């Protein structure tokens, strides 16, 4: 599961940069086939199974992370670099950064699997549910 989240976050990082730059989408022609005759067979396509809706779900999950974890994810997957480089930019030891990354990946994974916010804002609804009787 960790490898899958790692791949999703890597794709999300590139997608978020393109979105911020106003260059959405994938290139019309793959760089390998620039000189090839134009036609439908050489067009670049999204990776199978991962498209705009999935990346938007990842974006929403990253947006719901607590501040430090969100910053770590953005710095790691959008700007990039080794753990030591990212840690130096953030002023955090690379071991601590690794723990933050693991925690953020777990929270994003749970968010995507359950489609549930990891930090629910409606935690006060516990009192409300006891006021109404359960119905079958």
N, C-alpha and C positions, 0 to 999 in steps of 0.2 A: 504494500500500500504506500509506503514511503516513497518508493521510486515513481509511482504513478503521480503522487502529489508533486514531487520534484519536477516531473515533466510538465504537468499542468501549470505550475508556477513559472517555469522557464518560458513556456509559450505565452502565459499571461503577461510576463515582463516585456516581451517583444511586442505583444499586441497593445499594451498600455502605452508604450513609447510611440508606436505608430499612431495611436489614437490621439495622443497629446500633440503630436506633430501635424495632425490633420491628414496623415497618409494612411487611411484605413484600407484594409483589404490586402490581398496578396497580389504580387505583380502579375501583369497580363501574360508575360512570357518568362519562363524560367531562364536564369542567366546562361545555363548550359546550351540553350537552344535559341539564343539571340539571332544567330545567323541563319537559322532554319527558315524555310518558307512559312509564311503565316497560315495557320489553319487550326482547327479545333484540337487536333491531336497533341499539339505542343504546349497547350495552355497550362499555367500553374494552377494548382488547386489546393484547397485546405487539406490538412492531414485528415485521414479518415477518422470519423467519430468525434472529432473536436472541431467545433465551429464557433461562430459568434455567440450563440446562446450559452454554451458551456463556459466560454471565457468571461462572459458577463456575470455568470454565477460565481466564478472565481473572484472577479473584481468586487462583487458585492460582499463575498466572504472576507476578503482582505480589508475592505472598508469597515467591516464590523469588528475587526481585531482591536484590542486595547492599543493605546498610543505607541508604546515601545515596540510591541510585536509588529505593528503595522510599519513602523519606520524601518525595522530590521528587514522585513520582507521586501519593501520597496527598494531599500539600499542594495540588498543582495541580488534581487532578480531583475531590477531595472538598470542599475548602474553597474553591478557585477564586480568581479574580482575574487581573490581568495578570501578565506575566512580572516586571515591576518590583515589583509588590506581593508576589508569592510570594517573589521573591528577597530583598526586604527582610525578610519574616517569617523566612526561613531564614538570613539573613545572608550571602547569596551574590549576586554580581553577576549581572544578568539575562542576560548573554552566557554565563556559566558555567552558569546554570540551563538555558538553551536547549540547551547541549551535553549536560547530564545528561538532559534530556527526550528528546532524539534518541537517546541511547544506551539509555535504558530502553525506548523504543518499539521499537527494533531488537531488543533482547533478548526483549521480550514477543512480538513478531511471530515471531521464530524459535521461541520456546517453543510458540506456538500452531500454527504451521505444521508443525513437526516432532514435536510432542508429546514434546519432550525437554527436560530441565532445562538451563538455560544454565550452571549451575554444578554439574556432577555430583558427588555426594558419593562415588560409587563409582569414582573415578579410579584407585584402587589395584588394580582388577581386571585391569590390563594384565598383571601378573605371573601371575595365575591362568590367563589364556587361553593362555599359552605352556606351561604344565605339561601340558595335555591335548592330545592329538593331534586334529587336525581330522578329522571323519568326513563322508562323503558321504551 
